[in-house]
Amino acid sequence: MSLIRGEATDGRHSWGLAMGDDVSMAEATNRDSGKVALLANPAAHSGTATRDLDKVLAVLHERDTGVDLLAAGSADESIRAVAGSTAERVLVMGGDGTVHLAASVLADTDRILGILPCGTGDDAARALGLLDGDLALRVDRALSEPVSINLITGAERPVVTSLIAGFPVAVNSRANAMRFPRGASRYTIATLLEIPRMVPTTYRLTLDGAAVDLTAAVVVIANTAWFGGGMEICPGAEPTDGLMDICVVGDVSRIELLQSFRMVDTGAHVNHPGVSMFRAAEVSLELLEDPRGTGAAGDLRADGEAMEPIPPGGRTTVRADKASLLVAGAST
């Protein structure tokens, strides 16, 4: 397995893996504790991971740490690369999406995830106390002792931060398609562009067996407090308590939705009359109505990544899976 670099049609560099379609699982079971794997997402934060790659490699060299470089150009390649690596510890350079893909392989194993945040949102790193410090400090944290955290399981892939339905899915999709601006302000602009299209949806929400039918603009099932690049959607949510925090913004007007979103940065939205907060170990979300008839009402995103949608009349059921991911240097 080797790293290859090519020239894209627009003049930018692209990264990929010179590897076969089949990954040797026998090789993967023979873990190598003497080196780390490093997965870099070239698209994260407009190429920040690619620009910082040499710096990270230099720090690892200073720490006498061998590196198995696993850059990949797609989600499938990322998953195959992590699964095929023999390294016991996998460092990822990217944002929440890159963390999400690595976690889908490392969950419920004794392998360790080290996060080197350089994405647009970085909400997983924010929740786990991994955002501060310079690059060298972040590398040192990624090489330090791990902490076990919960994941949300039961969906298409394990979830590190939150599973979202409703209006934020449209915002996230719009933000991901935007080239400018960089950073969290991208989500603010995407919100303003999508608000005229917002239509609340009717769901059946079941929390630890207790069901309620509701009409909502937003449903967030959270393992951690933040989403959307630093918006504190579920204040106090902890990825070690064995519970999920659920935020529901109900059948509100577009103006009320904007008002509640302006309060999310500080967590004050929990006092808005249109917002309800819950906690549960198991959550089921059933789509009762598709108001536009387009199928988009059932769209889901987890850690910013598209997930299998809920069809009309269908449901997804998730639960808090205790101590299912080892994250280096995490503090909660």
Phi and psi in degrees as a GROMACS rama.xvg file:
@    title "Ramachandran Plot"
@    xaxis  label "Phi"
@    yaxis  label "Psi"
@TYPE xy
-141.582  159.413  SER-2
-89.6154  135.044  LEU-3
-124.174  147.91  ILE-4
-124.792  133.053  ARG-5
-130.674  176.226  GLY-6
-108.452  121.503  GLU-7
-75.1729  166.764  ALA-8
-66.6818  -22.3701  THR-9
-94.2247  10.424  ASP-10
91.5676  -9.74267  GLY-11
-82.8491  157.144  ARG-12
-83.0177  144.022  HIS-13
-123.22  151.682  SER-14
-118.114  147.923  TRP-15
-156.546  176.544  GLY-16
-109.462  131.972  LEU-17
-85.4874  93.8459  ALA-18
-152.727  155.495  MET-19
-76.8238  172.241  GLY-20
-70.7783  -25.7903  ASP-21
-102.883  128.352  ASP-22
-97.5916  133.638  VAL-23
-75.5616  107.279  SER-24
-71.9887  -27.0954  MET-25
-63.5304  -40.2168  ALA-26
-65.4828  -38.9338  GLU-27
-66.5394  -26.7004  ALA-28
-76.1474  -15.7697  THR-29
-92.5249  78.5452  ASN-30
-67.1277  142.394  ARG-31
-108.218  108.09  ASP-32
-84.9915  -3.34197  SER-33
-88.9092  -6.48029  GLY-34
-141.671  167.073  LYS-35
-114.68  152.902  VAL-36
-93.2799  144.302  ALA-37
-127.85  115.227  LEU-38
-105.853  118.658  LEU-39
-113.554  130.224  ALA-40
-95.0137  108.201  ASN-41
-65.993  -18.4344  PRO-42
-90.3088  -12.2428  ALA-43
-63.665  129.159  ALA-44
47.5093  49.9536  HIS-45
57.0077  39.5535  SER-46
92.5351  12.0148  GLY-47
-58.5876  -40.5168  THR-48
-61.5558  -41.9322  ALA-49
-64.6116  -42.3677  THR-50
-66.0138  -33.5238  ARG-51
-91.6965  -3.03544  ASP-52
-58.9674  -47.4416  LEU-53
-62.42  -35.8407  ASP-54
-65.6855  -42.5655  LYS-55
-64.2405  -43.5625  VAL-56
-61.4631  -37.0172  LEU-57
-65.616  -42.0423  ALA-58
-64.3804  -43.0858  VAL-59
-62.5198  -37.425  LEU-60
-63.9051  -41.7124  HIS-61
-61.917  -30.1036  GLU-62
-88.6999  8.63732  ARG-63
55.6064  40.9281  ASP-64
-109.868  121.205  THR-65
-71.1779  150.135  GLY-66
-130.64  132.968  VAL-67
-106.628  105.599  ASP-68
-81.581  125.08  LEU-69
-124.171  41.6464  LEU-70
-61.0471  145.321  ALA-71
-146.496  151.329  ALA-72
-100.07  -0.300689  GLY-73
-151.002  167.827  SER-74
-62.6433  -44.3075  ALA-75
-62.8178  -41.2805  ASP-76
-64.3748  -38.3076  GLU-77
-61.3009  -46.4132  SER-78
-63.9957  -43.7888  ILE-79
-65.5543  -38.0093  ARG-80
-65.4417  -45.1283  ALA-81
-65.8949  -42.437  VAL-82
-64.4382  -34.7081  ALA-83
-84.9473  -12.7499  GLY-84
-71.957  145.437  SER-85
-92.3771  0.099132  THR-86
-72.3272  140.483  ALA-87
-74.1871  -29.0671  GLU-88
-119.292  130.345  ARG-89
-116.184  118.814  VAL-90
-96.4597  136.397  LEU-91
-120.846  132.474  VAL-92
-107.262  110.2  MET-93
165.635  -161.794  GLY-94
-107.15  -155.567  GLY-95
-62.1738  -34.4217  ASP-96
-65.0986  -40.5325  GLY-97
-66.7918  -41.5932  THR-98
-60.4353  -43.1219  VAL-99
-58.0447  -46.2417  HIS-100
-67.3029  -41.9412  LEU-101
-64.9451  -41.1371  ALA-102
-63.089  -29.9724  ALA-103
-64.2617  -24.5256  SER-104
-92.9623  -39.3524  VAL-105
-84.8846  -13.8316  LEU-106
-58.3269  139.841  ALA-107
58.9724  34.0133  ASP-108
-128.526  176.089  THR-109
-96.4917  12.2999  ASP-110
-82.0166  153.936  ARG-111
-112.953  135.788  ILE-112
-99.8543  125.618  LEU-113
-111.487  126.726  GLY-114
-104.655  122.352  ILE-115
-111.941  89.6647  LEU-116
-68.4919  127.734  PRO-117
-154.872  41.9918  CYS-118
-105.231  -167.891  GLY-119
-81.8612  -43.572  THR-120
-98.289  -49.9977  GLY-121
54.2226  39.1055  ASP-122
-72.7625  -30.8678  ASP-123
-64.2634  -47.3484  ALA-124
-62.6046  -38.7056  ALA-125
-61.3265  -45.9379  ARG-126
-67.8821  -27.5607  ALA-127
-100.628  10.7141  LEU-128
69.7461  34.1949  GLY-129
-114.658  12.7091  LEU-130
-91.0735  -27.8107  LEU-131
-81.8203  166.267  ASP-132
91.7869  162.867  GLY-133
-80.9101  -178.92  ASP-134
-62.1879  -40.5605  LEU-135
-62.7401  -41.7177  ALA-136
-64.5757  -39.702  LEU-137
-65.0419  -38.8145  ARG-138
-64.7941  -43.5309  VAL-139
-60.0636  -40.2794  ASP-140
-63.9187  -39.436  ARG-141
-67.4092  -16.8775  ALA-142
-99.5908  -0.274044  LEU-143
-87.3604  -175.946  SER-144
-66.1639  145.491  GLU-145
-88.5  160.458  PRO-146
-120.982  139.683  VAL-147
-82.9185  130.312  SER-148
-124.442  160.123  ILE-149
-77.4292  157.202  ASN-150
-126.106  157.784  LEU-151
-88.8657  121.578  ILE-152
-121.838  164.458  THR-153
112.278  -19.6234  GLY-154
-84.6898  -171.601  ALA-155
-55.8871  -40.4269  GLU-156
-138.858  158.157  ARG-157
-60.5454  150.229  PRO-158
-116.581  130.878  VAL-159
-89.5618  -47.8363  VAL-160
-102.201  -69.8427  THR-161
-155.701  153.955  SER-162
-108.954  125.894  LEU-163
-124.612  148.031  ILE-164
-136.06  154.902  ALA-165
92.3306  -149.322  GLY-166
-54.2626  -42.5144  PHE-167
-61.1374  -24.3129  PRO-168
-64.8768  -44.451  VAL-169
-63.5123  -39.8628  ALA-170
-63.3484  -45.9774  VAL-171
-62.1793  -42.7614  ASN-172
-63.419  -42.6575  SER-173
-63.5529  -45.2712  ARG-174
-61.692  -40.7793  ALA-175
-65.3653  -26.1578  ASN-176
-86.3593  -8.15602  ALA-177
-87.1525  136.198  MET-178
-87.7143  -23.9679  ARG-179
-144.393  143.966  PHE-180
-82.4613  173.383  PRO-181
-86.7163  162.091  ARG-182
81.9977  -170.364  GLY-183
-67.16  -22.4832  ALA-184
-62.403  -19.7662  SER-185
-58.7409  -37.8267  ARG-186
-69.863  -34.7465  TYR-187
-63.1254  -46.5246  THR-188
-66.2216  -40.9204  ILE-189
-61.7302  -37.0627  ALA-190
-61.2501  -46.0063  THR-191
-65.096  -34.8427  LEU-192
-73.3476  -30.0407  LEU-193
-92.2256  -18.443  GLU-194
-58.5602  -36.2048  ILE-195
-64.5663  -19.2455  PRO-196
-95.2904  -1.65057  ARG-197
-68.4971  128.643  MET-198
-134.778  120.085  VAL-199
-60.3643  154.328  PRO-200
-123.424  147.938  THR-201
-94.2416  126.594  THR-202
-126.233  162.276  TYR-203
-110.392  116.749  ARG-204
-105.243  121.391  LEU-205
-115.556  119.99  THR-206
-114.741  111.144  LEU-207
49.1795  41.3172  ASP-208
93.9279  -12.9581  GLY-209
-96.035  119.578  ALA-210
-103.803  145.918  ALA-211
-144.509  136.571  VAL-212
-90.3626  135.172  ASP-213
-151.125  155.601  LEU-214
-106.439  126.337  THR-215
-142.066  146.216  ALA-216
-86.3388  -28.3441  ALA-217
-141.758  134.556  VAL-218
-132.325  120.778  VAL-219
-121.771  121.872  VAL-220
-106.53  109.571  ILE-221
-116.049  140.235  ALA-222
-96.5879  -27.653  ASN-223
-130.241  171.486  THR-224
-76.7467  -30.9444  ALA-225
-109.374  150.973  TRP-226
-149.169  170.834  PHE-227
62.3417  29.2201  GLY-228
79.3903  44.1826  GLY-229
105.687  9.94084  GLY-230
-84.2382  122.009  MET-231
-84.5894  75.3126  GLU-232
-71.7193  -33.2338  ILE-233
-130.38  78.1866  CYS-234
-55.9143  135.193  PRO-235
86.7828  -4.70446  GLY-236
-64.6835  130.411  ALA-237
-124.665  132.353  GLU-238
-82.803  22.9217  PRO-239
-130.936  4.4771  THR-240
-99.2512  -0.0336899  ASP-241
74.9214  14.1137  GLY-242
-132.152  156.063  LEU-243
-105.292  144.16  MET-244
-100.587  134.676  ASP-245
-120.351  126.941  ILE-246
-112.654  125.658  CYS-247
-120.701  119.661  VAL-248
-98.2834  117.149  VAL-249
-77.2064  -150.774  GLY-250
-79.7359  74.7142  ASP-251
-105.322  162.3  VAL-252
-77.0742  169.793  SER-253
-62.7462  -38.9709  ARG-254
-64.7647  -43.9606  ILE-255
-64.1146  -36.7869  GLU-256
-64.2002  -43.3695  LEU-257
-62.6624  -40.3655  LEU-258
-60.4236  -44.3381  GLN-259
-67.2122  -37.0514  SER-260
-69.0541  -31.4349  PHE-261
-66.1561  -20.7676  ARG-262
-92.3522  -8.0975  MET-263
-69.9421  -31.218  VAL-264
-55.3237  -33.1734  ASP-265
-106.004  -2.94473  THR-266
82.8902  4.20001  GLY-267
-72.3935  -11.9944  ALA-268
-62.3482  -20.3343  HIS-269
-63.1039  -18.0413  VAL-270
-92.8676  -3.27573  ASN-271
-70.368  136.854  HIS-272
-62.5132  -21.2856  PRO-273
-88.8519  1.47345  GLY-274
-110.613  134.018  VAL-275
-123.319  140.839  SER-276
-120.278  139.825  MET-277
-138.312  166.89  PHE-278
-137.411  142.051  ARG-279
-161.789  156.896  ALA-280
-89.8059  -23.3249  ALA-281
-138.146  133.811  GLU-282
-131.878  133.563  VAL-283
-120.279  131.51  SER-284
-120.791  117.46  LEU-285
-113.038  133.808  GLU-286
-88.3018  113.006  LEU-287
-94.1905  -22.2329  LEU-288
-150.1  140.272  GLU-289
-114.318  91.1056  ASP-290
-61.273  -29.0305  PRO-291
-93.1549  -14.4648  ARG-292
69.778  19.9869  GLY-293
-102.029  -11.6088  THR-294
89.5349  -13.1221  GLY-295
-69.3278  -21.0287  ALA-296
-61.5585  -25.0809  ALA-297
-93.1769  4.3954  GLY-298
-64.5897  141.393  ASP-299
-128.957  149.798  LEU-300
-134.149  145.322  ARG-301
-133.906  125.343  ALA-302
53.7887  32.393  ASP-303
82.6658  -4.30182  GLY-304
-100.307  141.111  GLU-305
-64.8823  137.727  ALA-306
-119.539  169.153  MET-307
-60.3051  124.383  GLU-308
-71.747  161.839  PRO-309
-89.6046  121.589  ILE-310
-74.9241  156.682  PRO-311
-53.2856  127.355  PRO-312
85.3263  -8.20405  GLY-313
-92.8859  176.982  GLY-314
-149.083  161.26  ARG-315
-127.007  138.575  THR-316
-123.121  128.04  THR-317
-129.884  161.918  VAL-318
-145.802  159.172  ARG-319
-82.125  116.603  ALA-320
-98.4646  110.004  ASP-321
-68.5374  136.965  LYS-322
47.7006  54.2986  ALA-323
-109.911  2.53699  SER-324
-145.008  132.832  LEU-325
-96.5914  119.311  LEU-326
-119.864  123.308  VAL-327
-67.2751  133.709  ALA-328
69.3918  9.82685  GLY-329
-70.9555  146.345  ALA-330
-133.132  134.444  SER-331
